[in-house]
Amino acid sequence: MNKEQELKNIVKERYSKIAEQGKVENASSCCGATTPSNKVYNIMMDDYSETSGYVADADLGLGCGLPTQFAQIKKGDTVVDLGSGAGNDCFVARNETGNEGKVIGIDFTPIMIQKARINAEKLGFNNVEFREGDIDAMPLSDAIADVIVSNCVLNLVPNKEKVFKDIYRVLKPGGHFSISDIVLVGELPASLLKDAEMYAGCVAGAIQKSQYLKLIENNGFKAVKIQKEKTIVIPDDILEKYLSKNEIQAFKESKTGIFSITVYAEKEGIPQEKLN
């Protein structure tokens, strides 16, 4: 088995378990994958509770931003959510696109797909569907999405360039994305980088901020901009599981930063409605 598939299997296994955990446990750990902190409630996620379309049963506390808030979704749009989990971002997007639009969530964890479908059925949303598949090879046709969103998921994919190439393929000409994700500035300690929990916890799989933005530009996107940025602080009682006290101190004194960014970019071309 190659390294890329091995990492995907780690994430799939852990997120199958995370799907059964509560929001509080997930929010007080690193994306639900690490031992929860006793000292803070919310490490990465932003508060959705005041967002129109929010569905509490679909919020597993696994995000690191509010990409739908920045996604400029219009009535009638087709929206794709990468790593849709139990469906929360899809339901928020559906509130924006309305009955005349369509929302498709993609996730490679079967239990997440099952949870999301149950939530959609309870809500009676006939224009929201969930498909099982990898986000670096989406089970979607070319040029079908007006908008793509994702919340703290691309950092979990070993080959991020493949994801951006597939996003470009699936977007319509003139379409755009708004993605919240974890990025780094500086190098993480080796003990964090090699740990499977920290990989599934959205930290060890993150890449440098400059590299992340360059990947977007190199794959043909334009108008790239950061819509929001916030610092992620991992509490000591989580770091202690991976680092010695001296290593924790050195980590804090280093110039390494862990950030959540929400990034916007557009696919080149003229939207169909402007051609008509």
LUMLO-839326 format. One record per residue (C-alpha): x, z, y; residue number from 1. Coordinates in nm, 2 decimals, always signed. Each point is the difference from the previous one (the first is absolute). Layout:
N
{node {X; Z; Y}; NUM}
...
END
This chain:
276
{node {+0.00; +0.00; +0.00}; 1}
{node {+0.14; -0.09; +0.34}; 2}
{node {+0.04; +0.25; +0.28}; 3}
{node {-0.28; -0.14; +0.21}; 4}
{node {-0.26; +0.03; -0.28}; 5}
{node {+0.13; +0.35; -0.09}; 6}
{node {-0.07; +0.11; +0.36}; 7}
{node {-0.35; -0.16; +0.00}; 8}
{node {-0.08; +0.19; -0.33}; 9}
{node {+0.12; +0.33; +0.16}; 10}
{node {-0.24; -0.05; +0.29}; 11}
{node {-0.29; -0.11; -0.21}; 12}
{node {+0.04; +0.30; -0.23}; 13}
{node {+0.02; +0.25; +0.29}; 14}
{node {-0.28; -0.16; +0.20}; 15}
{node {-0.23; +0.02; -0.30}; 16}
{node {+0.06; +0.38; +0.01}; 17}
{node {-0.02; +0.01; +0.38}; 18}
{node {-0.35; -0.16; -0.02}; 19}
{node {-0.13; +0.32; -0.16}; 20}
{node {+0.16; +0.23; +0.25}; 21}
{node {-0.18; +0.14; +0.31}; 22}
{node {+0.06; -0.12; +0.35}; 23}
{node {+0.15; +0.33; +0.11}; 24}
{node {+0.26; -0.01; -0.28}; 25}
{node {+0.09; -0.36; +0.08}; 26}
{node {+0.02; +0.05; +0.37}; 27}
{node {+0.23; +0.30; -0.03}; 28}
{node {+0.24; -0.18; -0.22}; 29}
{node {+0.19; -0.33; +0.04}; 30}
{node {-0.28; -0.25; -0.08}; 31}
{node {-0.13; +0.23; -0.27}; 32}
{node {+0.31; -0.05; -0.22}; 33}
{node {+0.20; +0.31; +0.08}; 34}
{node {-0.07; +0.37; -0.03}; 35}
{node {-0.23; +0.09; +0.29}; 36}
{node {+0.14; +0.20; +0.29}; 37}
{node {-0.12; +0.35; +0.06}; 38}
{node {+0.08; -0.02; +0.37}; 39}
{node {-0.17; -0.31; +0.14}; 40}
{node {-0.33; -0.18; -0.08}; 41}
{node {+0.07; -0.35; +0.11}; 42}
{node {+0.34; -0.16; -0.04}; 43}
{node {-0.07; -0.38; +0.03}; 44}
{node {-0.37; -0.08; +0.04}; 45}
{node {-0.20; -0.05; +0.32}; 46}
{node {-0.35; +0.14; +0.04}; 47}
{node {-0.27; -0.25; -0.08}; 48}
{node {-0.29; +0.24; +0.03}; 49}
{node {-0.11; -0.13; +0.34}; 50}
{node {+0.04; -0.37; -0.09}; 51}
{node {-0.31; -0.21; -0.03}; 52}
{node {-0.06; -0.10; -0.36}; 53}
{node {+0.19; +0.29; -0.14}; 54}
{node {-0.10; +0.11; -0.35}; 55}
{node {+0.13; +0.35; -0.10}; 56}
{node {-0.03; -0.07; -0.37}; 57}
{node {+0.23; -0.29; +0.04}; 58}
{node {+0.27; +0.18; +0.19}; 59}
{node {+0.27; +0.13; -0.23}; 60}
{node {+0.23; +0.10; +0.28}; 61}
{node {+0.27; -0.26; -0.10}; 62}
{node {+0.04; -0.20; +0.33}; 63}
{node {+0.25; +0.02; +0.27}; 64}
{node {-0.19; -0.16; +0.28}; 65}
{node {-0.33; -0.16; +0.11}; 66}
{node {+0.07; -0.37; -0.03}; 67}
{node {-0.37; -0.10; +0.03}; 68}
{node {+0.00; +0.16; +0.34}; 69}
{node {+0.25; -0.26; +0.12}; 70}
{node {-0.10; -0.30; -0.21}; 71}
{node {-0.23; -0.17; +0.25}; 72}
{node {-0.26; -0.07; -0.27}; 73}
{node {-0.29; -0.21; +0.12}; 74}
{node {-0.35; -0.05; -0.13}; 75}
{node {-0.01; -0.24; -0.29}; 76}
{node {+0.37; +0.03; -0.08}; 77}
{node {+0.14; +0.00; -0.35}; 78}
{node {+0.23; +0.30; -0.03}; 79}
{node {+0.24; +0.08; -0.29}; 80}
{node {+0.13; +0.36; -0.05}; 81}
{node {+0.33; +0.02; -0.19}; 82}
{node {+0.01; +0.32; -0.22}; 83}
{node {-0.36; +0.08; +0.06}; 84}
{node {-0.01; +0.33; -0.20}; 85}
{node {-0.35; +0.15; -0.01}; 86}
{node {-0.11; -0.24; +0.27}; 87}
{node {+0.01; +0.19; +0.33}; 88}
{node {+0.17; -0.27; +0.21}; 89}
{node {-0.22; -0.26; -0.15}; 90}
{node {-0.32; +0.19; +0.11}; 91}
{node {+0.14; +0.05; +0.35}; 92}
{node {+0.08; -0.37; +0.01}; 93}
{node {-0.35; -0.09; -0.12}; 94}
{node {-0.14; +0.20; +0.29}; 95}
{node {+0.18; -0.24; +0.23}; 96}
{node {-0.06; -0.33; -0.18}; 97}
{node {-0.37; +0.08; -0.06}; 98}
{node {-0.24; -0.14; -0.26}; 99}
{node {+0.10; -0.36; +0.08}; 100}
{node {+0.37; +0.07; -0.08}; 101}
{node {+0.18; +0.08; -0.33}; 102}
{node {+0.26; +0.26; -0.10}; 103}
{node {+0.22; -0.02; -0.31}; 104}
{node {+0.21; +0.29; -0.11}; 105}
{node {+0.29; -0.05; -0.24}; 106}
{node {+0.16; +0.27; -0.21}; 107}
{node {+0.20; +0.00; -0.32}; 108}
{node {-0.12; +0.34; -0.12}; 109}
{node {-0.31; -0.04; -0.22}; 110}
{node {-0.13; +0.35; +0.08}; 111}
{node {+0.02; -0.07; +0.37}; 112}
{node {-0.19; -0.32; -0.04}; 113}
{node {-0.27; +0.19; -0.20}; 114}
{node {-0.03; +0.27; +0.27}; 115}
{node {-0.03; -0.26; +0.27}; 116}
{node {-0.26; -0.20; -0.18}; 117}
{node {-0.21; +0.31; -0.06}; 118}
{node {+0.02; +0.09; +0.37}; 119}
{node {-0.10; -0.35; +0.10}; 120}
{node {-0.30; +0.00; -0.23}; 121}
{node {-0.11; +0.34; +0.13}; 122}
{node {+0.01; -0.14; +0.35}; 123}
{node {-0.18; -0.32; -0.09}; 124}
{node {+0.28; -0.22; +0.14}; 125}
{node {-0.04; -0.34; -0.16}; 126}
{node {+0.26; -0.16; +0.22}; 127}
{node {+0.28; +0.23; -0.10}; 128}
{node {+0.18; -0.07; -0.33}; 129}
{node {+0.31; +0.14; -0.17}; 130}
{node {+0.24; -0.20; -0.22}; 131}
{node {+0.27; +0.13; -0.22}; 132}
{node {+0.34; -0.16; +0.06}; 133}
{node {+0.35; +0.02; +0.16}; 134}
{node {+0.02; -0.04; +0.37}; 135}
{node {+0.31; -0.21; -0.03}; 136}
{node {-0.20; -0.25; -0.21}; 137}
{node {-0.36; +0.04; +0.12}; 138}
{node {-0.29; -0.12; -0.21}; 139}
{node {-0.12; -0.20; +0.30}; 140}
{node {-0.01; -0.36; +0.10}; 141}
{node {+0.21; -0.14; +0.29}; 142}
{node {-0.11; +0.04; +0.36}; 143}
{node {-0.31; +0.20; -0.05}; 144}
{node {+0.06; +0.31; +0.22}; 145}
{node {-0.05; +0.04; +0.37}; 146}
{node {+0.16; +0.34; +0.00}; 147}
{node {+0.21; +0.20; -0.25}; 148}
{node {+0.05; +0.38; +0.02}; 149}
{node {+0.19; +0.25; -0.20}; 150}
{node {+0.06; +0.37; +0.02}; 151}
{node {+0.33; +0.15; -0.13}; 152}
{node {+0.03; -0.24; -0.30}; 153}
{node {+0.28; -0.26; +0.06}; 154}
{node {+0.27; +0.27; -0.02}; 155}
{node {-0.10; +0.05; -0.36}; 156}
{node {+0.06; -0.37; -0.09}; 157}
{node {+0.36; -0.07; -0.11}; 158}
{node {+0.01; -0.36; +0.13}; 159}
{node {-0.15; +0.02; +0.35}; 160}
{node {+0.09; -0.35; +0.09}; 161}
{node {-0.23; -0.13; -0.28}; 162}
{node {-0.28; +0.20; +0.16}; 163}
{node {+0.05; -0.16; +0.34}; 164}
{node {+0.02; -0.34; -0.15}; 165}
{node {-0.33; +0.05; -0.18}; 166}
{node {-0.16; +0.14; +0.32}; 167}
{node {+0.10; -0.32; +0.17}; 168}
{node {-0.15; -0.20; -0.28}; 169}
{node {-0.33; +0.18; +0.00}; 170}
{node {-0.05; +0.01; +0.38}; 171}
{node {-0.19; -0.28; +0.17}; 172}
{node {+0.19; -0.19; +0.27}; 173}
{node {-0.01; +0.22; +0.31}; 174}
{node {-0.09; +0.30; -0.21}; 175}
{node {+0.18; +0.33; +0.04}; 176}
{node {+0.09; +0.33; -0.17}; 177}
{node {+0.02; +0.37; +0.11}; 178}
{node {+0.19; +0.21; -0.25}; 179}
{node {+0.09; +0.37; +0.01}; 180}
{node {+0.31; +0.08; -0.20}; 181}
{node {+0.30; +0.24; -0.03}; 182}
{node {+0.34; -0.12; +0.13}; 183}
{node {+0.34; +0.16; +0.05}; 184}
{node {+0.26; +0.01; +0.27}; 185}
{node {+0.33; +0.12; -0.17}; 186}
{node {+0.08; +0.07; -0.36}; 187}
{node {-0.19; +0.25; -0.22}; 188}
{node {+0.20; +0.25; -0.21}; 189}
{node {+0.08; -0.15; -0.35}; 190}
{node {-0.21; +0.28; -0.17}; 191}
{node {-0.31; -0.12; +0.17}; 192}
{node {+0.07; -0.37; -0.05}; 193}
{node {+0.03; +0.03; -0.38}; 194}
{node {-0.29; +0.23; -0.07}; 195}
{node {-0.31; -0.16; -0.15}; 196}
{node {-0.24; +0.24; +0.18}; 197}
{node {+0.15; -0.08; +0.33}; 198}
{node {-0.04; -0.37; -0.08}; 199}
{node {-0.37; +0.04; -0.09}; 200}
{node {-0.02; +0.23; +0.30}; 201}
{node {+0.05; -0.29; +0.25}; 202}
{node {+0.35; +0.12; +0.11}; 203}
{node {+0.27; -0.12; -0.24}; 204}
{node {-0.15; -0.35; -0.01}; 205}
{node {+0.00; -0.04; +0.38}; 206}
{node {+0.25; -0.24; +0.16}; 207}
{node {+0.17; +0.00; +0.34}; 208}
{node {-0.24; -0.07; +0.29}; 209}
{node {+0.22; -0.29; +0.13}; 210}
{node {+0.00; -0.15; -0.35}; 211}
{node {-0.38; +0.03; -0.03}; 212}
{node {-0.06; -0.18; +0.33}; 213}
{node {+0.25; -0.26; -0.09}; 214}
{node {-0.17; -0.07; -0.33}; 215}
{node {-0.32; -0.07; +0.19}; 216}
{node {+0.16; -0.24; +0.25}; 217}
{node {+0.20; -0.17; -0.28}; 218}
{node {-0.32; -0.09; -0.19}; 219}
{node {-0.15; -0.20; +0.29}; 220}
{node {-0.21; +0.26; +0.19}; 221}
{node {-0.01; +0.00; +0.38}; 222}
{node {-0.11; +0.25; +0.27}; 223}
{node {+0.15; +0.28; -0.21}; 224}
{node {-0.06; +0.34; +0.18}; 225}
{node {-0.01; +0.37; -0.09}; 226}
{node {-0.35; +0.13; +0.09}; 227}
{node {+0.07; +0.36; -0.07}; 228}
{node {+0.30; +0.21; -0.12}; 229}
{node {+0.02; +0.37; -0.10}; 230}
{node {+0.27; +0.22; -0.15}; 231}
{node {-0.04; +0.13; -0.36}; 232}
{node {+0.14; +0.35; -0.06}; 233}
{node {+0.04; +0.11; -0.36}; 234}
{node {-0.03; +0.38; -0.02}; 235}
{node {+0.28; +0.20; -0.14}; 236}
{node {-0.20; +0.13; -0.30}; 237}
{node {-0.03; -0.36; -0.12}; 238}
{node {+0.36; -0.09; +0.08}; 239}
{node {+0.13; +0.30; -0.19}; 240}
{node {-0.11; -0.16; -0.32}; 241}
{node {+0.25; -0.28; +0.05}; 242}
{node {+0.27; +0.13; +0.23}; 243}
{node {+0.22; +0.31; +0.03}; 244}
{node {-0.03; +0.21; +0.32}; 245}
{node {+0.32; -0.16; +0.13}; 246}
{node {-0.13; -0.35; -0.07}; 247}
{node {-0.33; +0.08; +0.17}; 248}
{node {+0.20; +0.12; +0.31}; 249}
{node {+0.22; -0.31; +0.00}; 250}
{node {-0.31; -0.22; -0.04}; 251}
{node {-0.17; +0.17; +0.30}; 252}
{node {+0.32; -0.04; +0.21}; 253}
{node {+0.05; -0.36; -0.09}; 254}
{node {-0.15; -0.28; +0.20}; 255}
{node {-0.23; -0.10; -0.29}; 256}
{node {-0.36; -0.04; +0.10}; 257}
{node {-0.31; -0.06; -0.22}; 258}
{node {-0.28; -0.18; +0.19}; 259}
{node {-0.35; -0.12; -0.04}; 260}
{node {-0.04; -0.33; +0.18}; 261}
{node {-0.31; -0.22; +0.04}; 262}
{node {+0.12; -0.36; +0.03}; 263}
{node {-0.20; -0.31; +0.12}; 264}
{node {+0.10; -0.36; -0.06}; 265}
{node {-0.17; -0.34; +0.00}; 266}
{node {+0.02; -0.31; -0.23}; 267}
{node {+0.08; -0.31; +0.19}; 268}
{node {-0.29; -0.25; +0.05}; 269}
{node {-0.33; -0.03; +0.18}; 270}
{node {-0.30; +0.19; -0.13}; 271}
{node {-0.27; -0.22; -0.15}; 272}
{node {-0.26; +0.11; +0.25}; 273}
{node {+0.22; -0.13; +0.29}; 274}
{node {+0.02; -0.34; -0.17}; 275}
{node {-0.37; -0.04; -0.02}; 276}
END
